[in-house]
């Protein structure tokens, strides 16, 4: 656990009002070491800023605008003020739902859920962040309603192996893309994709050493992947104490103490599972009902005293206390804000 300091987040939200009250932009959110919060005023950054990320190398803010014709925008952060860095650019596909920066902060990877595409964008001043490279996916799964086609849901840079991991909910695959030819080309060899168990619907993942853990939306499981061997080695339920409503797992995070935190939209709860990396096993150790509805995203404070859970449908963010090992214990505060969909830690 790091030294106890305050943490700033940027809260993305839905401006459409489809789930939750329509937001008027993104907002800053400061969490003090004692859990006290300060929420900033809305900042208009364009329509439907559903996922945000802050580049660790540059501090640049990237946003995907989840629209039928997807957009990516970049912003410079100066205290409470953000200003455009580059011009908005198109992804060339529908419903971008996640983005990540490369290690240098000069490239953006966007996962386009409806467009079955991973798009690459340059983060540069005063130029449009249009797609410059792309990988288009095909495939399906046994769930006819949710897996009729490919649905990439996230992009995660695996620095140790110089590759990009893209959980594909629609095809029960984690797509593996080589990064060694960037920025000239983006390689995707389907033979390297990691095959998940049928009907899993992998949504998001985290990396720890040579392992990845996925939150599988469709069958309410978490899987362990061996990234060296490139295969799924185990999976378990995130909790069988609730009647599935077809919503399932959402975001996933990993504490420094080895606790995997997963949002459960069927239970409207935060689940904590202990990872035994040597045994390659996960054990459910805690469930905290947030008091809100539809936990879409979650993130930890820098000191790991708290986990924040964005409950989009109830226009609220739950602040959940964590014990010294990262196990969630109780909700200590609820912050009201329209349709929170993402919590980007600065």
PEVEN-V342038 format. One record per residue. RES is the residue in three letters. PHI is phi in whole degrees, -180 to 180 (none if undefined). PSI is psi in whole degrees, -180 to 180 (NA if undefined). D_LAST is the distance of its C-alpha to the last C-alpha in Angstrom with 2 decimals. Layout:
res: {RES:RES}
phi: {PHI:PHI}
psi: {PSI:PSI}
d_last: {D_LAST:D_LAST}
This chain:
res: {UNK:UNK:UNK:UNK:UNK:UNK:UNK:UNK:UNK:UNK:UNK:UNK:UNK:UNK:UNK:UNK:UNK:UNK:UNK:UNK:UNK:UNK:UNK:UNK:UNK:UNK:UNK:UNK:UNK:UNK:UNK:UNK:UNK:UNK:UNK:UNK:UNK:UNK:UNK:UNK:UNK:UNK:UNK:UNK:UNK:UNK:UNK:UNK:UNK:UNK:UNK:UNK:UNK:UNK:UNK:UNK:UNK:UNK:UNK:UNK:UNK:UNK:UNK:UNK:UNK:UNK:UNK:UNK:UNK:UNK:UNK:UNK:UNK:UNK:UNK:UNK:UNK:UNK:UNK:UNK:UNK:UNK:UNK:UNK:UNK:UNK:UNK:UNK:UNK:UNK:UNK:UNK:UNK:UNK:UNK:UNK:UNK:UNK:UNK:UNK:UNK:UNK:UNK:UNK:UNK:UNK:UNK:UNK:UNK:UNK:UNK:UNK:UNK:UNK:UNK:UNK:UNK:UNK:UNK:UNK:UNK:UNK:UNK:UNK:UNK:UNK:UNK:UNK:UNK:UNK:UNK:UNK:UNK:UNK:UNK:UNK:UNK:UNK:UNK:UNK:UNK:UNK:UNK:UNK:UNK:UNK:UNK:UNK:UNK:UNK:UNK:UNK:UNK:UNK:UNK:UNK:UNK:UNK:UNK:UNK:UNK:UNK:UNK:UNK:UNK:UNK:UNK:UNK:UNK:UNK:UNK:UNK:UNK:UNK:UNK:UNK:UNK:UNK:UNK:UNK:UNK:UNK:UNK:UNK:UNK:UNK:UNK:UNK:UNK:UNK:UNK:UNK:UNK:UNK:UNK:UNK:UNK:UNK:UNK:UNK:UNK:UNK:UNK:UNK:UNK:UNK:UNK:UNK:UNK:UNK:UNK:UNK:UNK:UNK:UNK:UNK:UNK:UNK:UNK:UNK:UNK:UNK:UNK:UNK:UNK:UNK:UNK:UNK:UNK:UNK:UNK:UNK:UNK:UNK:UNK:UNK:UNK:UNK:UNK:UNK:UNK:UNK:UNK:UNK:UNK:UNK:UNK:UNK:UNK:UNK:UNK:UNK:UNK:UNK:UNK:UNK:UNK:UNK:UNK:UNK:UNK:UNK:UNK:UNK:UNK:UNK:UNK:UNK:UNK:UNK:UNK:UNK:UNK:UNK:UNK:UNK:UNK:UNK:UNK:UNK:UNK:UNK:UNK:UNK:UNK:UNK:UNK:UNK:UNK:UNK:UNK:UNK:UNK:UNK:UNK:UNK:UNK:UNK:UNK:UNK:UNK:UNK:UNK:UNK:UNK:UNK:UNK:UNK:UNK:UNK:UNK:UNK:UNK:UNK:UNK:UNK:UNK:UNK:UNK:UNK:UNK:UNK:UNK:UNK:UNK:UNK:UNK:UNK:UNK:UNK:UNK:UNK:UNK:UNK:UNK:UNK:UNK:UNK:UNK:UNK:UNK:UNK:UNK:UNK:UNK:UNK}
phi: {none:-81:-58:-72:-139:-72:-132:-102:-121:-114:-100:-88:-151:-83:-99:-93:77:-69:-134:88:-73:-59:-79:-109:145:-96:-141:-82:-143:-106:-117:-77:-58:-91:96:-64:-125:-139:-103:-80:-77:-63:-121:-76:-120:110:-73:48:-78:-86:-141:-126:-147:-110:-69:-68:-78:-120:77:-71:-99:-112:-135:-104:-102:-77:-135:-59:-108:-65:-128:-124:-134:-128:-143:-98:-101:-133:65:-91:-109:-123:-131:-60:-97:-115:-88:-57:-133:-89:-92:75:-155:-95:56:-65:-122:-159:-145:-145:-92:-74:-63:-82:79:-101:-125:-121:-110:-117:-94:-102:-61:-79:-90:54:-140:-105:-108:-116:-134:-87:-97:-142:-71:64:-127:-70:-86:-70:-63:-113:-144:-156:-123:-104:-111:-128:135:-155:-141:-74:-81:-65:-77:-111:-127:-73:-154:-67:-137:-63:-119:-163:-131:-129:-81:-98:-61:-62:-115:51:-144:-114:-107:-128:-62:-115:-60:-75:-117:54:-135:-106:-72:-120:-118:-76:-111:-73:-101:-72:-92:-76:-151:-123:-96:-138:-109:-58:-68:-91:-62:-93:-85:-97:-66:-61:83:-66:69:-60:-108:-134:-145:-129:-113:-141:62:-94:-116:-126:-120:-107:-96:-97:-65:-78:-113:59:-125:-122:-115:-108:-117:-88:-77:-75:-82:69:-152:-76:-111:-166:-155:-151:-71:-87:151:-108:-97:-143:-78:-59:-114:82:-103:67:-71:-123:-83:-140:-138:-130:-80:-67:-87:88:-97:-89:-107:-133:-78:-117:-81:-76:-97:50:-145:-105:-102:-120:-122:-88:-93:-106:-65:-68:-83:55:-141:-124:-131:-68:-121:-161:-136:-122:-73:-80:86:-107:-135:66:-70:-88:-140:-152:-157:-100:-72:-59:-86:59:-83:-139:-114:-104:-122:-87:-93:-62:-71:-105:54:-152:-123:-91:-101:-110:-73:-116:-80:-62:-95:97:-79:-69:-118:-163:-80:-110:-163:-130:-108:-91:-160:-65:42:-67:-117:-151:-126:-96:-84:-87}
psi: {137:171:143:113:165:162:133:137:156:126:116:155:161:129:6:-22:13:-40:110:172:139:126:162:14:-165:163:148:150:120:131:119:164:-26:5:-8:147:154:119:128:171:155:142:123:117:11:177:140:60:81:-23:136:151:145:124:125:-32:-31:-17:8:143:126:144:135:134:110:95:166:-39:98:148:151:136:156:148:149:133:125:94:-122:3:138:141:151:136:-59:-179:150:145:158:151:-15:14:170:148:59:130:-4:149:157:149:153:176:-33:-15:15:-14:148:135:123:130:119:102:-54:-22:-3:42:143:116:148:136:146:135:99:150:139:18:155:137:48:159:132:-24:156:152:123:134:153:167:168:178:-178:-19:104:-32:-34:-14:37:-21:177:138:80:134:-12:158:126:124:121:88:-39:-30:9:52:165:131:128:100:127:98:-35:-26:6:49:152:111:140:117:134:143:1:-14:2:149:8:-35:158:117:135:114:111:-23:-18:-9:145:121:125:167:149:132:7:-50:60:129:-60:161:163:154:136:110:-126:11:153:147:128:145:115:111:-43:-37:15:44:166:135:151:129:134:111:-20:-46:-20:46:154:128:-19:159:158:161:150:-2:127:23:14:149:120:137:11:13:-48:-156:152:-108:162:139:163:126:162:-18:4:19:124:123:129:133:132:105:-14:-37:-6:55:164:124:142:124:135:128:126:97:-37:-43:-10:58:153:140:126:123:-13:145:124:115:129:-19:-7:-164:137:69:101:-37:161:156:157:150:161:-37:-1:29:-23:150:136:135:121:104:92:-44:-21:10:48:156:123:133:114:127:142:145:-175:-24:-3:8:127:139:-49:158:126:-13:155:127:127:127:142:129:54:127:-18:146:102:119:129:NA}
d_last: {17.16:15.03:15.84:15.22:12.52:10.71:7.36:5.59:5.68:7.30:10.72:12.97:16.66:20.17:22.21:25.41:26.29:27.50:25.67:24.75:25.12:24.06:20.71:20.76:17.39:13.67:12.46:9.77:10.09:10.02:11.58:13.79:15.27:18.31:16.71:17.26:15.14:14.80:14.46:14.37:17.05:17.04:16.37:18.68:17.29:20.32:21.76:20.24:16.52:16.47:13.66:10.32:8.30:5.96:8.48:8.15:11.28:10.92:7.54:9.48:8.82:11.53:13.46:16.63:19.20:21.36:24.79:28.18:27.57:23.97:21.69:18.59:16.89:14.45:12.91:12.04:9.66:11.69:10.99:11.94:13.48:12.81:15.74:17.09:16.76:19.28:21.62:21.20:22.95:24.78:24.35:28.10:27.76:27.14:24.32:21.25:19.12:16.39:14.90:13.48:13.37:15.88:15.29:16.01:13.81:17.14:17.98:16.68:18.34:19.00:20.95:23.58:24.98:28.17:28.68:28.89:26.99:24.18:23.54:22.16:20.90:20.46:17.45:19.59:20.18:22.82:23.88:23.72:21.38:24.45:25.05:26.52:27.11:27.44:28.74:30.66:31.47:34.49:35.46:35.91:36.24:38.67:36.94:38.72:36.61:33.16:34.02:36.39:34.21:31.11:27.77:24.81:21.84:18.97:18.36:17.30:17.79:20.17:19.99:22.89:25.24:23.98:23.89:21.99:22.41:22.83:23.93:26.75:27.67:30.84:32.48:31.51:30.10:27.04:27.40:27.14:26.71:27.34:25.02:27.53:29.04:25.98:25.78:29.50:29.77:28.10:30.33:30.81:33.73:34.25:36.11:32.90:31.27:30.92:33.24:32.21:34.80:36.30:34.65:31.40:29.13:26.09:22.93:19.85:19.78:18.14:19.54:20.87:23.31:26.03:25.35:23.33:23.33:23.50:23.35:26.50:26.59:30.31:32.05:29.59:29.33:26.95:28.12:27.93:28.19:29.57:27.79:30.55:33.30:31.41:32.57:31.80:33.39:32.95:31.67:31.97:31.59:28.59:31.18:34.65:34.91:34.19:36.00:33.98:33.33:32.24:28.50:27.57:24.37:21.01:17.66:17.68:15.57:17.00:16.87:17.85:21.16:22.03:21.60:20.85:19.40:20.61:20.77:24.47:25.38:29.07:28.73:25.81:24.46:21.99:23.86:23.49:25.39:26.17:26.19:29.18:28.39:31.89:33.69:31.30:31.28:29.11:30.26:29.18:28.66:27.08:26.83:25.24:26.15:23.38:25.91:24.32:25.11:23.66:20.48:18.79:15.32:13.84:10.95:11.09:9.83:9.38:13.06:14.16:16.26:15.21:14.57:13.75:16.06:16.19:19.97:20.57:24.32:24.40:21.80:19.97:17.07:18.49:17.07:18.86:19.72:19.80:22.51:22.33:22.53:19.90:22.60:21.86:24.43:24.26:22.53:22.01:20.71:20.52:18.51:20.33:18.80:20.55:20.19:16.59:16.20:12.61:9.52:6.42:3.78:0.00}
